[in-house]
Every structure is written in C-alpha cells, then in structure tokens.
C-alpha cells in the first residue's frame, strides 16, 4: 500500500507533513517527499491528506508474570507491597520465571473466558 501526502510522526516524534509512505508486507519500504518512481509496486494508493501516520505503540512491559505474586503479603498498603515485597521478588526472577508465570496467567485468563 502507498500513503499519499500523509503527515507522519518520525522515530523522534517530529511532525512531518506531506510524505509518501510505501508499505511492503510489514515494513516501510519507501519514505519520501514525492511519489516513488516505481509507485505501482505498492498497489493501492491511499489519500493521506488530513491524516497522521504514527509509529506502532507496543506494550514494552506486562503484568502477567505478577500472577506469581497473587496473595503474597496481602493487606499491605500498595507502596509498601511494591517496595518490600513485589520489587525484591521480581528482582530475583529470571527470564524463564517470567515465561512460566506468563503462561500461568494466560491459562487462568482462558479458564475464566477472558481470552
């Protein structure tokens, strides 16, 4: 697909109006101020005037591994629970611990029909 005259937020979150953005598969294959010479390779052209293209917003963290902390030091105020229990526990977790804890969380969500 090819976006024509669309505004973008670049990797530095700077606003840049009037760009041409060509997508192939799941990658940006062209970015410029004018139409690409081989415009046909991108297929359908979408009018971008009045629109904004932004980088994908990916969740860089997850709380699923905290399933392992359910019931751990209940009845503490949040800040004490975080500082005295949660963060020291998480500090000792390995990537493999996080993997298995996330699978446990997913299994529980599936059990209750959340996923």
N, C-alpha and C positions, 0 to 999 in steps of 0.2 A: 504494500500500500504506500501511497505517497501523499503527504500532507502539504498543501499549497498555501503559502503566505500565512503560516501559523506562528503565533508567539510561543516562545519556549522559555523555560527556566533552565539554565545550563547547570553543569555539575557544581558550579559555585553559587547557584541560586540567583544568578544575574538574569534579569529580564531582557530578552532579545526578540523584538517583533519582526514579522515578515520573513520567516525562514521557510525553507523547503526541507522536509524531513522524509527520507525514504526508509522503509522498513522491509527487511527480508527475514522471514522466519521470526525469531525472537530478538533480532539485533537491528540497531540503527546502522544502515549501510550507506546513507548519504545525509549530509547536513550542509546546507549552503544558502546563499542569498538569492540564488537563481535556480530555475528548474535544471535538473541534471540532464546532460546531453543524451543519456540513454533512459529517458523518462519511462518508456514503455515497459522496461524490465520490472517496474514496481507495480504494474497493474493499475487498479483503480486509483483515481486521484480524488482526494477529499478536500473540500474548501475549508481552509483554516481561519479565515478572517473572523475576528471576534472570538476566537477560541485560544486556549492556553494549553500547551503540552508540558507536563511536569514529569520529573523522574519518578520511577516507581517508589512507593513508600512501603518498605519491607520491615516487618517486625524483627528487630535485631535482638530481641530477648523474649523469653517466655516464662510464664509462671508455672507451667505444667510440672516441672520437677519438684515444686514445693509440695506436691502431693505427699512426699515423704515426711513432711513436717506437720501433717494434719494431727491435731491433738497433742502436739509437742509443746509443753509449757502453756497449757490453756490458762485463761483468766489473767494473763499479764496484759498491761496496757501495751498498745501497739509499739511504741518506741522501745520499750524495754524488751518486748518479744523480739523485735528486729535486732537490736544491739546485743542482747545477751544470749539469745537462742538461735535465731534464724541465720544471721550472718556468720557466726562462728561455725555452725553446722555446714552451711553452704561452702565455706572456705575449705572444708575437708573433702567435699565431693569431687570426684574425678569426672572426666567426660563420660566414662562408661556408666557411672552412677546416674548422671543426668539422663542418659539414654534410657536406662531401665525405668527410672522414675517417670519419664515422659510416656513410655509405653503403658505403665500402670495408670497414669492419668487418662490416657486415651481409652483404655479398657473400661475404666469407670464411667467415662462420658458415654461410651457406647452402651453400657449396661443401663444407663438412665435415659437413653434415646437422644442425647444431646448431639451426637454425631452419628 
